[in-house]
Amino acid sequence: MSPRRSAQEISDELKRLAAHTTDDRDRLSLLHELQVYQEELTVQNEQLTRAQMMLEETRDQYIELYDFAPNGYLSIDPHGLILRINLTGAALIGKPRQSIEGMPVLGFVVPESRSELLGFLRRCRANRRRHPNEHGYTPEIASELILKCPGDPKHVQLLCRPRHNQPGDQRAEFFAALIDITERKRLEAEWTRTALERATLARRLLSVQDEERHRIARDLHDNIGQQITSLRQMLDVISMAPLDKDARARVTQSLSIVEQLDHDLDFLTTGLRPASLDLGITAAVQQFVGDWSARLGITSEFSSDGADGVRLEPDVETHLYRMVQEALNNVAKHAAASHVSISVERRGSTLVVTVQDDGCGFRLDARSNPKAGVGLVGMRERTQIVRGSIEVVTAPGEGTTVRLRVPLDSDTDPRLGW
């Protein structure tokens, strides 16, 4: 099959034949050629008509997809002038498309978002000069704006991927997507408000718990502590009287029990209301670790680095002390450890407290160890209150490391009243 010729080529061929035809035989040949060319032109015309119909159908589908897409789409020039916009984007702005096209985007955003929009356009212009990476991908540029709309303003996200035109194409325009994120912003604001309320409630609850601990510690010291002291004094007096061997042995045994009871009561009241906090968090933690180790028979090692003179707000020191208590209580209850290392370090503007044991460890899943999970939840609540962070590194059979970080500055969050 001979290659198809264009209409221009056919016309040129006819002119050539007409110029060189001199007799009847040539005229017959020319007539035959004309018939062949006419049939070829008819076929080409039919094919062009079908191609035009397909193009028109594809154009209509594109227009329908473009105009009624779930997101707004618009083309803008480097200065932010809207060249084209689909019906969804016009509906987001709340104006007819004819009154939007040819206008700058800047006129449709609230004053507070204008600087963000200008920065977005600068990034678009700068990114247009970059070439796609090896995968042919140009990173998207994103920005969040607030549109001036009839009724309530709308929060939108503007996404842009610059067009890289073919050589010789000097058009400069950016194809952008306009996504309505008003509902997402509302949910985020609601979540933030709920989180603040929850944090405030947790802070109040923990403060009430600490106040109750202080009250119980004071009652134990003022009542039971005084009675134990009186009992010990009475036993001392009895021990000085002439007694037989059995009675003296019983008195000595009773004195030993009372002394142990007095020691346990001191440890309990210290845990409830650590008077050593008056000397600072480092001294309080060191004293608690020593008493805890002596009482439970678990060897411990305490170290401090640059934290001896550090003082925090009283509430912050109390929360940090309680977190160390909880970490060591978890060691005593669940870890089956033989050695614990505790360190208090100052690292720049952060106080770091680390509790590390050589126990059995656990999976970081509250369902696998619900008691330890509850303790960690309480520690996380306290770290949020003091604007700190907690890191737990553990695995079955590999011990556990709990690292607490608390900022040393005294700035507070005015929304929470801290």
Secondary structure, 3 states (H helix, E strand, C coil): CCCCCCHHHHHHHHHHHHHHCCCHHHHHHHHHHHHHHHHHHHHHHHHHHHHHHHHHHHHHHHHHHHHCCCCEEEEECCCCEEEEECHHHHHHHCCCHHHHCCCEHHHHECHHHHHHHHHHHHHHHHHHCCCCCCCCCCCCEEEEEEECCCCCCEEEEEEEEECCCCCCCCCCCEEEEEEECHHHHHHHHHHHHHHHHHHHHHHHHHHHHHHHHHHHHHHHHHHHHHHHHHHHHHHHHHHHCCCCHHHHHHHHHHHHHHHHHHHHHHHHHHHHCCHHHHHCHHHHHHHHHHHHHHHHCCEEEEEEECCCCCCCCHHHHHHHHHHHHHHHHHHHHHHCCCEEEEEEEEECCEEEEEEEECCCCCCCCCCCCHHHHHHHHHHHHHHHHCCCEEEEEECCCCCEEEEEEEECCCCCCCCCCC
